């Protein structure tokens, strides 16, 4: 068979049924083979959206998502989406076309060094040199992407490899592979497990920090059992939201820069931190020198490179979170741990003193009120919320109480604006039974608004909720806090009309301007079971509580209210100040 047909067969052998992509010259043979295959291809309107959709598919399902782009600008347009997946350990397979092998290095049309581009933002990187490499390369790519700490893998496919012939009898699909040097450690060392159990038994004020690794490994049930068995409160990172039910008495909420008072203070006062599948990023720790100053730290992670990278660790345990927690549960059932009633009383006080106000009736709408209404409407339903990046992301993360894993999809590590909408497309396709809601800011939505054409064309029933304040909200908040209220290039202006924009693509849309309208219009959109956009006019001056960057996590400040100071520049102003040049004779 042809190389392009072998690629399709290799994808199908891995269980792939749906791919996201955008065709071009260097992948024409692959798309020609796709025409006769059973694979479903979602034609996005920009390659970045293909990567984000594949990422959303992977996060919602736990299975690898596949995206395809042509060479040159097609490959470069994938980069941001692949880097986003890499930062959050998401198993994405990125396929790029390449010029024929004999032209590589000759600056051929639409040639780019794809290997060099993707090397720092993928778990592994391949470039096919012959058709015979296809079976082993694709089997290896999926194995690497989905085992150990998951992550994206890139395969660069020259055009002549796609048109070349492959003897399928000599090189069967799927191939049997051996990956020397790649043996992820999934079981924690027994001695380290014993040390951890001893530390837990001796601790008076323990806290669990659950990161995204808990969700990736499917360890949420083990986490729940451990917390309840040993009466240990649980804080989560942004990526860990949903790993532990946030309506549980032991739930502290999200930790860090935009974390809850209960989570931040409990971690600061603890004498033992049990960190599971988290990176201890700067957004979690604040000043690492002042992070949990009185606590021993147990760090459980499948990636040994993360242990001790950002904070000191007393008991490192390398292994899969699910396996390690199972071992801890076995050992913990027979231990006598210290009386923690005083600590539980302190936790109850912290939680009661930090219950957020959400019943605002103000106009423009307070984001907290919208989040509350959304939470109430989705109660008892299967749902996935995707967010963009910025204030919209933090409003949801801070105030929406999640109960189940894989119910929130957000760009945590890279913080990619434009992620929320296309990732919702992938999430809905991965889990069609779930209600999928994209909560996004106006700035982030405009970065990939062209995907309205995709959801209209394929009739993908997601609800897009735009927090419309005509402002780059998080940048605006930081400028007001740390740059003397000098609001530089954060006001988006009055264009576009998001309702008319959606309707021009054939997507139903409505605008919400007052709190009384929220429930009715939101329920209508969700029940419609069709693509729907809601333009929610929110208060631009409403700001989030936060810890200043690099500060101690207990230093939570409530930003003062600062109204927008809009500075308008029009083309005539640019024309007036441009440098006049001498006329040039031709």
N, C-alpha and C positions, 0 to 999 in steps of 0.2 A: 504494500500500500504506500501511498504518498506520505511524506512527512507530516503534512497538514492533517491527513486522516488519522495518522498515528497519535498526533497530539489530542485530537478529539477522543480517540479511544482511551488514551491515558487518563484524560480528565474523567471520562465515564467510569473507568476502573476505580477511581478514587471516590466514587459516589456523587460526583458533581452533576447537578441537574440544571443549574441556573448560573449564568455568567453575566457580568456587566461590562459594557465596552463601547468603543467608538472606532469604526474601521478607518483604514488609510492604506496607502500604497504598499507598505512593507508587510502588511498582514492580509493582503487580498487572497492569497492561497488558503490561509486559515479560515477566513470568512466564507470562501467558496465551499470548503469542507463542512463548515458549520451549517450551510444551507440544507444539506442532506441529512443532518444529524438530528437526534432527539433532544439536544440541549436547547434550553430556552435562553435566548439572548435578550437582555434589556438594553436598548439603545438609549444611553443618556445623552445629554446635550453638551457635556464638557467632560474631558477625561478625569479631571479631579473628582467629579461627582461619581464616576465609575469606581474609583478607589474608595471613596467614603461609603458608597452603597455596599461594596463588597465587605468593608469593615463593619458596617451596621449589621449586615447579614451574619457575619462571623460572631459578633458579640451577642446577637439575639438568639442564635441557634447553638453556639458552641462548636460549629462546624466551619471549615475553611471557606472563605469567600474568594471568588476569582474575578479579576478585572483584566481587561485587554485594551491595549492601545498600540498605535503604530509607532514607527521610529521617530527620532528627532523631537519635534514639539509635542507629539503624542506622549512620548516617554517623559518629557520634562513636566507636562501637565499632570502626570500621575504622582510626581515626587511628593508634593505636600500631603496627599492622601496616604501614601505608603509610610511617610515619616510619622504621620498621626497614628497609624496602626502600630508602628514600631515602638513608639513612646508608651503605648498602653497595652503592649503584649497581645496583639490581636492577630490571629492566623489568616493572613491574606496572601494569596498567590497572585503575583503581578506578572503578566505576560506582555512583553513588548516586542514589536517587530524590529528588524534591523536590516540594513542594506546587505546585499549578498557578500559572502565571506571574502571574495577577492577584492571587494571595494572598501573593506573596513580599513580605516586609517588614511583613506585618500580624500577625505572631505567631500564625499559623495552627497548628492541631494538628500536632505533630511537625515544625515548621519549625525549621531551624537554618541559620546562615550557613555553608554548606558550603564556599563559595569562600574565605571568611576562614579557616576551619579548616585547609584543605588547602594554602593558598598557600605557607606556609614549609616544607612537607614534601613537595613534589612538584616535578618538573622543569617541569611546566606544568599549568595548571588551566583547565578550560572549564565554562561553563554554557550549555546550549542555550536559545536564544530562539525558535527556529522549527524546524519539521520539516525545512525546506530546508537547515539547517545540519548535519544528521546525517551525510551522506556525507563532507563535507570535514573535519568535526571528528574523526570516527573515524579517517580516513586520517592526519590530522595527528597525532593522539594516538599511534598506533602508530609513526609515523615518528620522532617526538620521543623516545619511550620507548626505542627500540632503536638509535638512532644516536648518534654522539659518545660522551660518557659516559652510559651508560644510566641510567634512573631511572624512578620511578613517574609516571604522568600520571592526573589525576582528571577525570572528566566528570560534571557534575551535570545530571540529566535531569528537568525538571518533568513532572508527570503528564499535563498537557494536550499536551505535545510527544509523549508516547508514544501518545496516542489520536488525534492529528491525522493528516491525510492528507499523503502525499508523492507527487508525480508522478515516478516513477522514470525516465521518459524524459528529463525536463528535468534531473534531478539523479541521474545514474547512480552506481552503486556497483560497484567502488571509484571514488572521485573522483580527479581529477588535482589536485594541490596545488602551490602555491609558498609557501614559508615565508620571506618577506623577513627578513634579519638572522640566520637560523639556517642557518649553513654550517659545521658542525664541521670543524676542520682535522685531517686524518688522516695527512698526509705530513710528515715532519720536514724542516726547512730544510736544504738541502745544506751550507751553511757550518757550521751547528751540528753536523751529522753529522761533518764533517771535523775540527772541534775535538775532538769526543768521541773519534774514532779516534786522534788525536795524543796526547790525554791518557792513553788506554788503553796506547798503545805506551810511554809514558814512565813509567808507574806500576810500582812494585816490589811494592806490597802492595794490589792492587785487591780489592774485594768487590762483588758484585752483591746488591742488595736487591730481591727480587721480590714485588710486591704483588698485590692482587686484579685489577688491570688486565691482568696477564699472562694470567690465566685467562679474563677477560671477552673479550679480543681474540683468544683462541685462539693465543697466541704461545708456548706451552710448548715446541714443537719448536725454534723459533728460539732461545729461551733456552738450551735444552740444547746446541745446536750451538755457540752463542757461548761458553758456559762451557767446554766441552771444547776448542774451538779455541784459546782464549787462556789456558786453565788458570786460571780465575777462580772462587774459591769462591762459593757462593750461600747467602745467608740469605733467609728468607721472613718476611713478616708473617703474622698469623693468617689474613687473607683470601687470602693467597698460597700457603698450604699446598696442596701437590699440583701447583704450577706446575713444580716440579723434583723428581725422585725423591729422597726423603730417605735412601735406602740407597746413594746415589752417594758416592764418595770426596770429591767437591767440595761435598757438601751439609753445611751448618752447622746446619740446623734453624731453629726460630722465633726471631726477634729480639725483644728488648724486656723489659718488666716481668716477664713469666713466660717469657722466652726461655732458650735454652741458653747455657751458659758459652762454648761455641765461637763461637756467633753473636755474642754481645755483645762478647767480647774481640776477635774478628777485626775487627768494625766499628770498635771503639775504636782499634785499632792500625793501621788501613788508611791508605793515602795517596791512595786514590781510591775513591769510592762511586759505583756505577752503579745508581741507583734507578729502577725500572721499574714504573709503575702503582701507586704507593703514596702515601699522604697525609702521611707523617711525623707521625702522631698522637702524642699525649703518651705513649701506651702503648708506642710504638716508641722514641722518642727519649730518654725520661726528661728530664733537664735539657737543653733545646736548646742552651744556652750551652756545654755540655761534650760535646755529641754529635759524634763523629768529629772531634776537634780538629785532627788533622793531615792531614785528607783534603780534596781537591777533591771537589765533588759534581756529578755529571751527573744531572739529573732529567728523565726521560722520562714525559710524561703527556699524555693527550688533552684534559684540562681545564686551560687556562692559569691558572685561579684557584688551583689547588693548588700551582703552582710558586712557590717563595719564600714561601709562606704561613707555614710553621712553622720552616723552617731556611734558612740561606743557601744559594744555589745558584750554582755557578760556570759551568756550561754547561747552560742550559735547552733542552729539545727538546720542542716541542709537536707531538703526533701520536699516531696509533694505535700501540700497542706492537708489534704484528706488523709493520707497515710499517717502523717505525724500526729494529727489530732486523734485518730483512732488509737494510736499507741498511747497517747496521753490519757485518753479516756479509760483504757484498760488499767493503767497504773493509778489513775486518780480515784478509782472506785474504792480502793482500800486505804486511802490516806486519811489521817486526821488533821484537817486544816484548822487554823486558828479561828477563834470567834470573830466574825466580821460584822456583827450587828451595828457597832458604832460607825463603821465605814458605810454600811448600807443606809444608815440614818443620814449621814453626810451626803450621800448620793441623792437621796430623796429630797433633801433640802436644796441641793444645787439644781435639780430638775424643776422643782416647784418655783424656784426664784428666777428661772429663765424661760418660763412659758411665754412664747411670743404672742404679741397682739396681732390678730389677723382680721378682726371684724371691722374693717374700715369702711365707712360710707362716703369717703371723700370723692370729689371729682376735680381733676382727673383721677382715674382709678389708681389705687395703691396695688402694686404687684402682689403683696401678701394676700389681699382679698381674692384676687384671681386664683392664686395657688390653692387657697382654702376651698373655693368652689370646685376647682378641678379635682381636688382630692376627694371631696364628698361625692361627686358624680361618678368617679371611677371606683368607689368603694364596692368590693365584691365582684368586680369585673377583672378579666385578664387584660392587662394593658402593658404597653411599653411607652415610656416617655423618652424622647431624645431631646437634647438641648444643644443650643449653639454655645458660644463662649462669651463670657462677660457677665454683666449683672443678671441677665435672664437665667443663666446657668446657676448662679449662686442663689437667686431667689428660690429656685426649685430645690437645689441641694440643701439649703438651710431650713426650708419650711415644709417641704413635702415629705410626709412620713411613709417610707416604703416598707413593705413586708416581705417581698420575695426577690430572689436574685434574678438578674438579667431583666429587670423592669426599668432600669435607667441606663441610657447609653449617652455618654458625654466624652468629649475630648479633654482628658485630664493632663497628661504629660506635656503635649505640644501646645495645647490651648488654641486649637485651629478654628478661627472664625470661618463660617461657611460649611461647617461639618454637620450641623443639626438636621437640615432638610434632606440632603441626599442619604445620610445614614438612616433616616426614618424610612426611606424607600426600601433600602436593604432589609431593615428590621421587619417591615410589613410583609415582604416577600418571604422572609425566613419563617415568620409566624403569622400566617394569615388569620388565625383564630383570635389574635390579640387586637385590641383597640390600640392604634399607634397615634400618639400625639407628639408633634414637634413644637417645643416651646423655643422661640428664637427671638433675638433682638432684630430691629430693623436693619442695622448695619450688617450683621452676619447673614441675614436672609438675602440681602441684595448681592452678596458674593456668589450665590448659586441660585438666584431666582429663576434662571432659565430652565431649571428642572420642573417648573410648573408644566412645561410641555410634556415632560416624561410622564408625570402622574396623570395628565389629561389623556395622553395617547394610550396608556396601558390601563387606565381607569383604576389607579391604585388608591384605595380609600384611606388616606391619612388626613389628619386634621392639623393644619399649620396655625399656630397661635403666635402672632407677631406682637411682641411688646414694643409698641410704637411710641417712642418719645423723641424721635428725630435727633437722637443723640447717640454717640458712642459712649454708652453709659459708664462702663468701668473706667475708661480713660478719663472721662469727665469727672468722675468721683475722685480719682487719684490727683488730677490737676487741682481740684478744689482743696484737697487735703494737704498736698505736699508741694504745690507749685504756686502758692499764694493766690489761688482762685483764678489763675490766668488760663482761661479756657481756649486752648489753641487747637484749631482744626478738628473739633469734635461735633460740630453741629451739621446735620445732614441736609438741612433745607426742607422744603415742603414737597418735593417730588421724590418718588411717584405716589400716586393714589393707589394703595395696595389692593383695594377692592376692584378697581377698574383694571389693574394689571392682571389680577387673577382671572377676572371675567374675560379678558382679551384672549386668554389661553383656553377658555372653556371650562374653567374651574369655578365652582360656586363660592361666593364670598359674602361676608357681612362685616359690619363695623360695630364695635362695642365701645360706648362712650361713658356709660354710667354703671355703678355697681349693680343696680337693679336689673340690668340687662344680661349680666354675665351668665347666670344659671340657664335661663331659657335658651339663649343663643348657643351656648356651649353644648347643651344637651341636644339641641337640634342638629348641630354639626356632627356630633359623635354618632347619633342615631341614623344619620342620613346614609351611612355606609357608602360614601362616595368622596372623591377629593374635595376638600373644603378648606378655605382660608378665613381666619378671623383676624381682623385688624383691631387690636385692643389699645386704645389711647390711654397711656399710663402717665403718671406724674414724673416729669423729667428730673425733678429735684429730690425725689425719694432715693435715699442712699442706704447701703448695707452696713451693718456693724462689721468691723474688721480689726485685725491685728496689724499694726504697721509692719512692713517687710523687714525681716531681720530682728524683730523685737521678741520679747518673751510672750508666749501664747496666752498668758493671763491678762495682758494689756489690751483688752478689747475696748475699742473706742466707737462711739456712735457719731458718725459725721454730722456736722451741722447742715442745716438746709441751705442750699445755695441755688438761687434761680439762674437759669441760663442767661448768658450774656452773648447774644448773637452778633457776630461781626460779619457783615455781608460784603462780598467782593464780586463784582460782575465783570463781564468781559470788557466793558467800556473803561473800567478802572485799570485793568491790565494793559489795555491799549494806550492809555494815557501815560503810563510810567515806563513803557518799553523803551529800550535803547534804540534810537534811530540810527540806522546804518546808511552809509553812502550807497547810492544806487549803483547797481552792477550792470555793466554793459555785456550783452550776450552776443 
